[in-house]
Amino acid sequence: MNSSWRAELIADFYELTMAEGYLQNNREDNITYFDLFYRKNPDGGGFAILSGIDHFFSILRDFRLTEDDLAYLQSLGKFSSEFLDYLRDIDMSKCTVWAVPEGTPVFPGEPLMTVRGPIIQAQLVETVALNCVNHESLIATKANRMVRAAEGRPVVEFGARRAHGASAAVWGARAAYVGGCVATSCTLSGQKFGVPLSGTMAHSWVQLFESELESFRAYARVYPDDCTLLVDTYDTLKYGIPNAIKTFNEVVLPAGHRPKGIRIDSGDLSYLSKKARAMLDDAGFPDCQIVASNALDEYLVRDLLRQGAPVDAFGIGERLITAKSDPVFGGVYKLVAVENADGAIQPKIKVSENMAKTTIPGFKQVYRFFDNDTQHAIADVLALRTEKIDPSHDYLLFDPLEPWKTKPLRGGTYNIRPLLEKRTPLPPPNGAPPSPHAAKERCAVELGLFWDEVKRFENPHQYYVDLSRELWNIRQSMVEDAH
């Protein structure tokens, strides 16, 4: 990850050309509201796990353009000296940001973040905000699917070498941890974020020595207290497991330790793990874990466990770190309101023939409704910031696209929690990298508040994201006016 590549110019060029235009038209002080949201859950799932918010805030906190940045923009011949001076002194503290906490399960259509600020500042962060949230939410969501498929068995992220570049490896490993992985193989993520590290040996270690047995012995002499051996370099059952057992008996036990595990990285993982388990148990090592790797995903993990494979942990690489089966999150960043000269908030809308792509106008809050008896989530409701929802009163949930579909809630039977939290003013520049530990814990706790039907891999129950009646009326009126 080249430290000279700074995030400020990770901006689509139109953000800069529009910013010049705003300045030339004396619009630079117009206060605007942008929502960041997404339209479709990855892999046909029932929800996504939000990640990347803290990364974005670490960029916003330190946002400034250097003289080299400005010289490059000047060399393009597209920008006035007045605009370059504006960029030189740009002040992101003029922005106020509300965001859903990282690690929260989220749903299509609802704002994950709202940015309020002068149009130039709010517009210039569009691409970098989407870059952070789209990538890391995708990886966190994929990781969470794999963790749920593993049914409590540890999942380690192994994908740095297959990631789409260094930054994707480092931040992707963090996102995978937020989504539920217990560790990563990416050392830099361990250094930057405190993500636990995991790693033993590769086939090259085994190949370097005169024999597989000698390679195992050599490794065990170095790490007798943490000895996991890769047993599939030559022949897993004929040589690998027997040589591992010899090593455990000859090196690990005499050193006063128990073997930690074996790893199988090729072949029929179900068949091999069953045979390996029997061999290890017969040799007196029922506590020796079996780790499976090799191009796994949530469906392969689920199938292995359904077949009774005695796998204790999984190492998952390319299909996690690239979200190979559905590699685009599809988040968007849309203008939803502007402030008039008197400070009144005027909703704005983008209309489409596809109603699902028509934006939801206004400065909003997202409320998550919970059943008082079960404490499970019922629905999310988008409402204007000026609205108050009183849980002691009856409330009618309705589908914003098919409003005849309703669900009445009796007062006193539900409670609500606002999701968008104010995240500014920002902490001082050059602060510590954002820790993922609280987000990881939040992810685990919050998922426990959803019914299993929402968490199915195939045909999950649709969790509704509704609009308040007032917000729905405003949207319908604006749609009609646009036509």
Backbone hydrogen bonds, N-H to C=O, Kabsch-Sander energy under -0.5 kcal/mol:
donor,donor_aa,acceptor,acceptor_aa,energy
5,W,2,N,-1.9
6,R,4,S,-0.9
9,L,6,R,-0.7
10,I,7,A,-2.1
11,A,9,L,-2.3
15,E,12,D,-2.0
16,L,12,D,-0.7
16,L,13,F,-0.7
17,T,13,F,-2.3
18,M,14,Y,-2.7
19,A,15,E,-1.6
20,E,16,L,-2.4
21,G,17,T,-2.0
22,Y,18,M,-3.0
23,L,19,A,-2.2
24,Q,20,E,-2.5
25,N,21,G,-1.6
26,N,23,L,-1.6
27,R,22,Y,-3.5
28,E,22,Y,-0.6
30,N,27,R,-1.9
32,T,117,G,-2.7
33,Y,337,A,-2.5
34,F,115,V,-2.5
35,D,334,K,-2.8
36,L,113,M,-2.7
37,F,35,D,-0.5
37,F,332,V,-2.1
39,R,330,G,-0.6
44,G,41,N,-1.2
45,G,42,P,-2.1
48,A,106,V,-2.2
49,I,137,S,-0.5
50,L,48,A,-0.6
50,L,104,T,-2.3
56,F,52,G,-2.3
57,F,53,I,-2.2
58,S,54,D,-1.8
59,I,55,H,-1.5
60,L,56,F,-2.8
61,R,57,F,-2.3
62,D,58,S,-0.8
63,F,60,L,-1.1
70,L,66,T,-2.4
71,A,67,E,-2.5
72,Y,68,D,-2.2
73,L,69,D,-2.3
74,Q,70,L,-2.4
75,S,71,A,-1.9
76,L,72,Y,-0.7
76,L,73,L,-0.9
77,G,74,Q,-1.5
78,K,73,L,-0.6
84,L,80,S,-2.2
85,D,81,S,-2.2
86,Y,82,E,-1.7
87,L,83,F,-2.5
88,R,84,L,-2.1
89,D,85,D,-1.4
90,I,87,L,-1.3
92,M,90,I,-0.6
94,K,91,D,-1.3
95,C,92,M,-1.8
96,T,116,R,-3.1
98,W,114,T,-2.5
99,A,421,E,-2.7
100,V,112,L,-2.5
103,G,50,L,-3.2
104,T,101,P,-1.5
106,V,48,A,-2.9
109,G,38,Y,-3.1
110,E,107,F,-1.3
112,L,36,L,-3.4
113,M,36,L,-1.1
114,T,98,W,-2.8
115,V,34,F,-2.5
116,R,96,T,-3.2
116,R,114,T,-0.5
117,G,32,T,-2.0
119,I,30,N,-1.9
120,I,28,E,-0.5
122,A,118,P,-2.7
123,Q,119,I,-2.2
124,L,120,I,-2.4
125,V,121,Q,-0.9
126,E,123,Q,-1.8
129,A,125,V,-2.4
130,L,126,E,-2.3
131,N,127,T,-3.0
132,C,128,V,-2.1
133,V,129,A,-2.5
134,N,130,L,-2.9
135,H,131,N,-1.5
136,E,132,C,-2.2
137,S,51,S,-0.5
137,S,133,V,-2.2
138,L,134,N,-1.4
139,I,135,H,-2.0
140,A,136,E,-2.5
141,T,137,S,-2.3
142,K,138,L,-2.2
143,A,139,I,-2.9
144,N,140,A,-2.2
145,R,141,T,-1.9
146,M,142,K,-2.0
147,V,143,A,-2.7
148,R,144,N,-2.5
149,A,145,R,-2.0
150,A,146,M,-1.5
151,E,148,R,-1.1
152,G,147,V,-0.7
153,R,150,A,-1.5
156,V,314,F,-3.0
157,E,183,A,-2.5
158,F,156,V,-0.5
158,F,316,I,-3.2
162,R,159,G,-2.0
163,A,159,G,-0.8
163,A,160,A,-1.0
165,G,163,A,-2.0
169,A,165,G,-1.7
170,V,166,A,-2.4
171,W,167,S,-2.7
172,G,167,S,-0.5
172,G,168,A,-1.4
173,A,169,A,-1.8
174,R,170,V,-1.5
175,A,171,W,-2.4
176,A,172,G,-2.6
177,Y,173,A,-1.8
178,V,174,R,-2.2
179,G,175,A,-2.2
180,G,177,Y,-1.2
181,C,176,A,-2.4
182,V,155,V,-2.4
183,A,155,V,-0.7
184,T,196,P,-2.2
185,S,157,E,-1.8
187,T,185,S,-0.9
189,S,186,C,-0.6
190,G,186,C,-1.3
191,Q,187,T,-2.3
192,K,188,L,-3.0
193,F,189,S,-2.1
194,G,190,G,-1.4
195,V,189,S,-1.2
198,S,184,T,-2.0
205,W,202,A,-1.1
206,V,202,A,-1.0
207,Q,203,H,-2.6
208,L,204,S,-1.7
209,F,205,W,-0.8
209,F,206,V,-0.6
215,S,211,S,-1.9
216,F,212,E,-2.3
217,R,213,L,-2.5
218,A,214,E,-2.5
219,Y,215,S,-2.1
220,A,216,F,-2.7
221,R,217,R,-2.0
222,V,218,A,-1.2
223,Y,219,Y,-2.7
226,D,223,Y,-1.2
228,T,226,D,-0.9
229,L,261,G,-1.9
231,V,229,L,-0.7
231,V,263,R,-2.1
239,Y,235,D,-2.3
240,G,235,D,-2.9
241,I,236,T,-3.0
243,N,239,Y,-2.8
244,A,240,G,-2.1
245,I,241,I,-2.6
246,K,242,P,-2.4
247,T,243,N,-2.1
248,F,244,A,-2.5
249,N,245,I,-2.3
250,E,246,K,-2.8
251,V,247,T,-2.6
252,V,247,T,-1.5
253,L,248,F,-2.8
255,A,251,V,-1.0
256,G,253,L,-2.1
257,H,252,V,-2.0
260,K,227,C,-1.6
261,G,227,C,-2.0
262,I,289,Q,-2.5
263,R,229,L,-2.6
264,I,291,V,-2.7
269,L,267,G,-1.1
272,L,268,D,-3.0
273,S,269,L,-2.0
274,K,270,S,-1.8
275,K,271,Y,-2.2
276,A,272,L,-2.9
277,R,273,S,-2.5
278,A,274,K,-1.9
279,M,275,K,-2.2
280,L,276,A,-2.8
281,D,277,R,-2.6
282,D,278,A,-2.4
283,A,279,M,-1.4
284,G,281,D,-1.5
285,F,280,L,-2.9
288,C,285,F,-1.5
289,Q,260,K,-2.2
289,Q,287,D,-0.5
291,V,262,I,-2.8
291,V,289,Q,-0.5
292,A,313,A,-2.2
293,S,264,I,-2.1
301,V,297,D,-2.5
302,R,298,E,-2.2
303,D,299,Y,-2.5
304,L,300,L,-2.6
305,L,301,V,-2.0
306,R,302,R,-2.2
307,Q,303,D,-1.9
308,G,305,L,-1.3
309,A,304,L,-2.6
311,V,309,A,-2.0
312,D,290,I,-2.6
313,A,290,I,-1.3
314,F,154,P,-2.5
315,G,292,A,-2.6
316,I,156,V,-2.8
316,I,314,F,-0.6
320,L,317,G,-1.7
321,I,317,G,-2.5
322,T,318,E,-1.5
323,A,320,L,-1.0
326,D,323,A,-1.7
332,V,37,F,-3.5
334,K,35,D,-2.6
336,V,33,Y,-3.0
337,A,33,Y,-1.3
338,V,346,Q,-2.0
339,E,31,I,-2.7
340,N,344,A,-3.1
343,G,340,N,-2.1
346,Q,338,V,-3.6
346,Q,344,A,-0.6
348,K,336,V,-2.8
351,V,349,I,-0.5
355,M,353,E,-0.8
357,K,354,N,-2.1
358,T,355,M,-1.3
359,T,350,K,-2.1
362,G,336,V,-2.8
364,K,362,G,-0.6
365,Q,383,A,-2.7
367,Y,365,Q,-0.5
367,Y,381,V,-2.9
368,R,417,R,-2.8
369,F,367,Y,-0.6
369,F,379,A,-3.0
370,F,415,N,-3.1
371,D,376,H,-2.5
372,N,413,T,-2.7
375,Q,371,D,-2.7
377,A,449,L,-3.2
378,I,369,F,-3.3
379,A,369,F,-0.7
380,D,464,Y,-2.3
381,V,367,Y,-2.8
382,L,466,D,-3.0
383,A,365,Q,-2.4
385,R,363,F,-2.3
387,E,384,L,-1.8
390,D,388,K,-0.6
393,H,390,D,-2.3
395,Y,409,L,-2.6
397,L,395,Y,-0.6
397,L,407,K,-2.7
399,D,402,E,-0.6
399,D,405,K,-2.1
405,K,402,E,-2.6
406,T,404,W,-0.9
407,K,397,L,-2.7
409,L,395,Y,-3.3
412,G,391,P,-2.9
413,T,410,R,-2.1
415,N,370,F,-2.2
417,R,368,R,-1.6
419,L,366,V,-3.0
421,E,99,A,-2.6
421,E,419,L,-0.6
423,R,97,V,-3.5
424,T,97,V,-0.6
440,K,436,P,-2.3
441,E,437,H,-2.2
442,R,438,A,-2.6
443,C,439,A,-2.4
444,A,440,K,-1.8
445,V,441,E,-2.3
446,E,442,R,-3.2
447,L,443,C,-2.0
448,G,444,A,-0.9
448,G,445,V,-0.6
449,L,446,E,-1.8
450,F,447,L,-1.6
454,V,451,W,-1.3
455,K,451,W,-0.7
455,K,452,D,-0.8
456,R,453,E,-0.7
461,H,453,E,-2.4
463,Y,461,H,-0.6
464,Y,462,Q,-0.5
466,D,380,D,-3.1
466,D,464,Y,-0.6
467,L,398,F,-0.6
468,S,382,L,-2.6
472,W,468,S,-2.8
473,N,469,R,-2.4
474,I,470,E,-2.0
475,R,471,L,-2.5
476,Q,472,W,-2.7
477,S,473,N,-2.4
478,M,474,I,-2.3
479,V,475,R,-2.4
480,E,476,Q,-2.4
481,D,477,S,-2.3
482,A,478,M,-1.9
483,H,479,V,-0.9
483,H,480,E,-0.6
